[in-house]
Amino acid sequence: MTTPDMFRKNVVQVLESLEAILPAGSHVVLIGLVDGGLIYPVMADRLHPIGQVGNNVYYRDVYNWFNCMEIGPCVGWMNSNATLRKITS
C-alpha cells in the first residue's frame, strides 16, 4: 500500500513534470478516487432514494437492475458477486 509520504512525493513529482510541459497559465485538477471494492458492501443494504416512498428499493436492487439491463457504470464493483468485485479491484 502507498504511504501518505510516498503518495505526496509522487504527486509532487508529476506536477513538477507537468510544470515543464504545460503552457503557462494551465490548470490541473486533482480528484480522489474511492476504493471501488467498498461500494457494494457499504451501500447494498441502504435504502435507495427511489425506494423512500415504499421503503422497498435498496441500492442492491438498483445495482442488480443496472447489471440485468447491462447499463451499470461499474459492473465489477456494483455487483453482489464478491469474487468479481475482488477481481475488479
C-alpha positions as CSV (number, residue, x, y, z in Angstrom):
1,M,0.0,0.0,0.0
2,T,1.2,3.5,-0.8
3,T,2.1,5.5,2.3
4,P,0.9,9.1,2.6
5,D,4.5,10.4,2.2
6,M,5.1,8.3,-0.9
7,F,1.8,9.5,-2.4
8,R,2.7,13.1,-1.8
9,K,6.1,12.6,-3.3
10,N,4.7,11.0,-6.4
11,V,2.0,13.7,-6.9
12,V,4.6,16.5,-6.5
13,Q,6.9,14.7,-9.0
14,V,4.1,14.5,-11.6
15,L,3.0,18.1,-11.0
16,E,6.6,19.3,-11.4
17,S,6.9,17.4,-14.7
18,L,3.7,18.9,-15.9
19,E,5.0,22.4,-15.0
20,A,7.7,21.9,-17.7
21,I,5.2,20.6,-20.3
22,L,2.0,22.6,-19.9
23,P,1.6,26.1,-21.3
24,A,1.8,29.0,-18.8
25,G,-1.5,29.6,-17.0
26,S,-2.7,26.0,-17.4
27,H,-4.7,24.4,-14.6
28,V,-4.5,20.9,-13.2
29,V,-7.4,19.3,-11.3
30,L,-6.7,16.5,-8.8
31,I,-9.5,14.3,-7.7
32,G,-9.7,11.5,-5.2
33,L,-10.9,8.0,-6.1
34,V,-12.8,5.7,-3.8
35,D,-11.8,2.1,-3.4
36,G,-14.4,0.6,-5.6
37,G,-14.5,-2.6,-3.7
38,L,-16.2,-0.9,-0.8
39,I,-19.1,0.4,-2.8
40,Y,-21.3,-2.7,-2.7
41,P,-20.6,-3.8,0.8
42,V,-21.2,-0.4,2.2
43,M,-24.2,0.6,0.1
44,A,-26.1,-2.6,-0.7
45,D,-28.4,-2.6,2.4
46,R,-29.1,1.1,2.4
47,L,-32.4,2.4,1.1
48,H,-32.1,4.0,-2.3
49,P,-33.8,7.4,-2.7
50,I,-36.3,5.9,-5.2
51,G,-37.4,3.4,-2.6
52,Q,-38.2,6.0,0.1
53,V,-41.9,6.1,-0.6
54,G,-42.5,2.3,-0.1
55,N,-39.3,1.5,1.8
56,N,-38.7,-1.3,-0.7
57,V,-35.9,-0.4,-3.1
58,Y,-32.3,-0.7,-1.8
59,Y,-29.1,0.1,-3.6
60,R,-28.5,-3.7,-4.2
61,D,-31.8,-3.7,-6.1
62,V,-30.7,-0.8,-8.3
63,Y,-27.3,-2.4,-8.8
64,N,-28.9,-5.7,-9.8
65,W,-31.2,-3.8,-12.2
66,F,-28.2,-2.0,-13.8
67,N,-26.4,-5.3,-14.3
68,C,-29.5,-7.0,-15.7
69,M,-30.1,-4.2,-18.2
70,E,-26.3,-4.2,-18.9
71,I,-26.1,-0.4,-18.2
72,G,-24.2,-0.5,-14.9
73,P,-21.5,2.2,-14.7
74,C,-19.2,0.0,-12.6
75,V,-20.4,-3.6,-13.2
76,G,-17.4,-5.1,-11.4
77,W,-17.8,-3.1,-8.2
78,M,-21.6,-2.6,-8.1
79,N,-22.2,-6.3,-8.0
80,S,-23.3,-8.8,-5.4
81,N,-20.6,-11.2,-6.7
82,A,-17.7,-10.8,-4.2
83,T,-15.3,-12.6,-6.4
84,L,-16.0,-10.2,-9.3
85,R,-15.6,-7.2,-7.0
86,K,-12.2,-8.5,-5.8
87,I,-11.0,-9.2,-9.4
88,T,-12.1,-5.7,-10.4
89,S,-10.2,-4.1,-7.6
